[in-house]
Amino acid sequence: MESIAMEWGNLLLRWLHIICGIAWIGSSFYFMHLDASLRQIPEIDRGGETWEVHGGGFYQVRKYLVAPARMPAELTWHKWQSYSTWLSGFFLLMWMYYLGSELYLIDPAIKQLTPHMAAVFGIGGLALGWLVYDGMMKSPLAKHVVPLATIGFAFIIAVAYGFQQIFSGRGAMVHTGALMATIMTGNVFMNIIPNQKKVVADLIAGREPNPEYGYQAKVRSSHNNYLTLPVVFLMMSGHYPLVFSSPYAWVMIGFILVAGALIRHFYNERHAGRGDKWWAWIVSIIAMLIVIGISVWSNPGARDQLGLAPLDAPLVQQAKADLPKEVENVIVSRCSMCHAAQPVWDGIAAAPKGVLLDEPAHIARQAEAIRVQAVMTHAMPPNNITEITGEERKVLAQWLAKK
């Protein structure tokens, strides 16, 4: 029953998170496009207007950089897309990585942690990361774009490196992405929306709104825009072991940040009518090729497929699991050709999802995954390609029933 609840809870939370993320990213990209495409008109001193066509009709969109002369009767607030994305993502993080920490988050070869310790490190890292970023934005550094971007970039790389010294590769990458997502939602909840509410309050009271509120909100909104693509990549990375299993994932994250930000820069410049900065795509492609190169160079299985000499991997001492021999024989004969440090199955360079099933300690660690993938369902082996028998599945079921 617990395994069924975990599997369906994971799916439903992920579904909700993706839907909310689509809504948030869509509105973010749209408003960045609007800001870039605005053209000055005599009726608006600070702001502009743009015309659009969609769905069989024409739209006349105007923006007042500070505020209009009077409040409209109805005002739509764009905030719940951000809040629902972060909340659903946080619950998914708890459901998958904290409740399933021994499978997804804790790697004894990196650091021995209890599930509670792992959760404290994870949630504490997100909270501390937001406080550091918010502190930078409230300091004089916020007025200097290049130094702020440089220090912010270095900060994220440092956080990624720190997470990789504590968590599994998958856990480190998803927590780095979660930190950037927390910064993005923190910007909306702690700055953008409160500043807009101050402007509305001033208008209702008949006061002239302070333009600084709009400036601060716009700067943080721009940060959100440039972080979006790297965050999406890191959220997806947990499904691709060739990415998260690299000991240099923190270096890869740096190049991913550069590539994602430059792609957004290209479109921001295009929508603003400042031409097509094709060099941004060239640099982004080079950055992603470097990421691919690092992932291949640092994964023994991938190097082996390319005929490269294997790297000297550090020896990791692990306690031998108390595993029945018949269970080990089933797993090794039916699963380990793919789920090994150096897979021997053609076309597989790294163990799928980073799951290793090539020795007793690894098999025991993946007991819940085996239960879901090979006993509760017959999802593994894929299409039963290694021809595991019904009797062999019963052997696994009897072993798991005792755990």
N, C-alpha and C positions, 0 to 999 in steps of 0.2 A: 504493500500500500504506500509506503513512504517513497519508494522509487518512482511509482506512478505519479504521485503528487509532485515530486521534484521535477520530473520530466515535463509534465503539463504546466506547472508553474513557470518553468524556464521559458517554454514556448509562448505562453500568453503574455508574460512580462516583456519578452523580446518583441513580440508583435506590437504591443502597445507602445513600446519605446521607439520602434521604427516609425510607426504612424505619427507620433508626436514629433519626432526628429524631422520627418519630411515636412510637416507643417511649419516648424520653426525655421529650418534652413530655407524653405521656399519663400517665406515672408522676409527673411533676412536678405536673401539675394535680390528679391524684388525691390525692397526699399533702398538698397545700395544702388541698384540700377536707376531708380527714380532720382535719387540725389545726384547721380552722375549725369543724368540726361536733362536736368532742369535748365531752362533758359530764362534769362532775366526779362521781365516785362515791366512797363511803367507803373502798373497798378500796385506792384509789390516792391518795397524799397529793399528789403533784405530777404531773399528767397527766389522763387521763380515758378515756372510753369512748364509742363510737358503734355503733349497729346499722344494718346495711344489708341490702337484699334485691337479689339479682341472680342471673340464670341458674337460677331455680327453687329457690334456697336462701337461707338467712339467714346473715349474717356478724356476729360480735361482735368488734369491733376495739378493742383497748386500747393506749394509749400511756403509757409511763413517761417523764416529762420528763427525768429524770436517768438512771435505770437501774432494772431490776427487782431484786428481792432476790437472785436467782440467775440464772446464764446458762442459757438454754434449750439443749436438745440440738442443735437445728439453728437456724441464723440465716441469713436471706437478705439479701445485700448488694445495694443498688441503686446501682450505679456504672457498670456496663458500658454502659448506655444512653447515658450522658454521654460516656464515653471513645470509644465507637464512632462517635457522631455527630460529635465533633470531629475524630477521625482521618480519617474518610471525607470530611468537609468540607475538611480541610486538603489531602488528596490531590487532591480535585476542584479546589481553588483552584490547586494547582500544575499540574495537568493542563491546565486551561482557561485560566487567567489568566497563568501564568508560562511554560508551554511555548507558549502562543498569545498572548504578551504584545503582539506587534505588532498583533494584530487586536483584542484585547479590553481591554488594560490601558494601552498607551502611546498617547497622543494628542499628536502633534508640535505641534499648535496650543497645547497647554498647557505641555508640557515635553519637551525632547528627552532621551530615556533609552535606554540599551541594555537588552536583556532582563535581563541580570545586575543592573544597577542597579535596575530596577523590582522584581525579586525581593527584593533587599536592603532597599529601602524598605518593601516590603509586609510581609515577615517581621519586620523590625526594628520596624516600627510595632506589630505585634501583641505582640511581646515587651515593648517599652517600655510599651505601654498597660497590660498586666497588672501590671508592676512598679509603675506609678504607682497603680493601683487598690489593689493589695495593700498598698502603703505607707500609703494613706489608711485602710484597714481595720485596720491595726496601730497607728495613731496615736490620740491622745485624741479626734480628730474622730469616730471610729466610735461613740462613746457618745451623739452628738447627731444624731438622725435627720434633722431638717430641714436643718441646715447640710451634713450629709453628702450628702443627696439633691441639694441645690442645687449643690454643688461637683462632684458626680459627673455631673450633667446638663450643666453647663458644660464639663466635661472631654470628654465624648463629642462635644458640638457642636464644640469646638475641634479634636478629632481629625478629625472629618468635614470641617471646613474645610481642614485641613492636607492630607488625602488628595486633596481636590479641586484643590489647587494643584499636585499631582504627577501624578495619574492621570487617565484618562478618567472621564467621569461614571459610567459603569457600574462601572469599577474602584474608584472612590472609595466608592460606596454599598455594594458587596459587601465591601470591606475594613472599612468601619465596622461592618457587621453581623458580620463575622468577628472583629473586636475584642471586641464584646459577647459573642459566643459563646465566645471564648477566656477572657474573664472568668468566664463561667458555668461552663465546664469546669474552669478553674483553681480556682474555689471548691470544686468537688467533690473534685478530685485533691489540692489543697494544704491544704484546711482541713476540709471536712465529713467525708470518709472518715478522715483521720488522727485527728481528734478522736473519732470514733466508735470507732476502734481503741484509743485511750487509755482510753476508758470500759470497753471489753471487757477490756482488760488489767487494769484496776483490779478489776473484778468477779472475774476469775479469781484474782487475788492476794489477794482478800478485803479490798480497800481500798474506802473510800467515794469514788466518782467525783466529780471536780470539776464542779459544775454549769456553770461558765464554758465548758467545752468544748461542751456542748449549746447554750448561748446563742449562742456564736459561729457554730456550724453553722446554727442557725435563722435568724440575721440574713442570712447569705450565701445561704441557700436562698430567703429572701424576695426578695432582690435578683434571683436567677435567675428567680423567678416573674414579677416585674414587667418583666423584660427580654425575656421569651419572645416576645410578640406583635410588638414592634418588630423583633426579629431575623428572624422569619419574613418580615415585610414586606420588609426590606432584601434578604434572600436571593432573593425573588421579583422585586425591582425591575429586575434585569438584563434581564428579558424585556419591559419596558415603557418605550420611549424617551421617552414624554411625562413620565416620572418622572426617569430618570437623565440626560437630556440638558439639564436645567435648570442654569444656572450657579448657581442658589440651592438646589441639592439639600441643602446642609448646613443651610439654614434649614428646609427641609421635614422633615429628619430630627428636628429639635427638636419639631415638632408631632406627628410620628409617635410619638415617645417618650411624649409626653403622652397621646395617644389610646390607645395600647396599654396603658400603665400604669393608666389610669383604668378601662378595661374589666376588667382583672384585679381592680382594687380593688372594682368593683361585685360581682363574683362572690365574692371573699373575704369581703366584708361580708355578703352573702346567706347563704353557707354557715355563717357564724358566728352566724346568727340575729339580726343587728343591723339587719335591714330592708333594703329595696331602695333603694339610693342612685341614683335615676333621673337625678339631675343629672349623674352621671358619664358617662352615655350622651350627654346633651345637649352637654356640653363636648367629648366625643370626636368627635361628629359635626361640631361647629363647627371643631375642629382639622383634621379631614380635609377639610372644605370649603375651609379656608385652603390646605391642601396642594395640592388640585386647582386652586385659583385661582392659586397661584404657578406651578404647572407650565404652565398655559395662558398666563398673562401673559408668562412668560419664554421660551416657544417660538414663534418667528416663524410657523411653519406653523399652529399652533393659533390664534394671534391673527388670522391672515389669514382662517381659516374663520369666525371670529366677527365679521369686518368691522372689526377693530381696527387702528389704525395700527401698522406694523411697528416694532420696536425698531432702533436703530442698532447693528448687530452689528460687533464689532471686525474689522478686516481681518487676515487671516492669510496670510502669505507662505509658499507651498509650492512646492517645485520641481516643474516640469512633468514628468510621468512619460513615459517612452519607450514610448508605447502605440500599437500599430498602429491606423490610422484605421478599418479595418473592424471591429475589436474595439470601439472606442469607439462606432461607429455602432450596433452590435447592442445594447450595454448601454444607451445613451442612449435608443434607440427602444423598447426592451422593458422597461426596469427603472426609469429615472430619474423616471417620473411619480409613483412612490411613494417611491423612495430619493433624495430631494432635501431641501435645507434647508427648502424650502417646497413640500411635495407638492401636486400638482394633482389627484390622484385623490380622488374624492368619498369622504368618511368617514375619510380618513387625515389626521391633524393633524400627525404627526411621523414621520419616516422609521422604518419598522419596525426594531426593535433598534438604532436609531441608525446604521444602515448607509447611507452616502451613496455614490451611484453617478452623480453628475451632472457630474463632470469627470475628466480623465485621472488626476490624482494620487489621487483617491478610489478610482477603479476599480482602479488598480494595488495600492493598499493592501488591497483586499478580494479579492485573487486567490484565496486559499484558500477563502474563503466561496463565491465564484463556482464554484470547482471542485466543491465538495460539493453546492451547491444547484441548479446549472444544467447541470453536465456529468456528474458521477458519478450524480446523481439528477436527476429533473425536478420537484423540489419547488417550484422557482421558474421562472417566475412561477406563483403559486397557480392550480391548475387550468388552467394555460397561458392565463390570461385575456388576455394581450397577444399571444397567437398567435405565439410564437417558433417558428421552423421548425427542422427537423432540421439543415439546412445551416448555420443560424446557430449552433446548438450546436457543430457541428464547427469553426466558426471560433474559438469560445472554447476548445475542446479543443486545437486546434493551437497557439494562443497559450500556453496553460497548460503544454503539453508542453515548451516551450522555457524555462520558468522554473525 
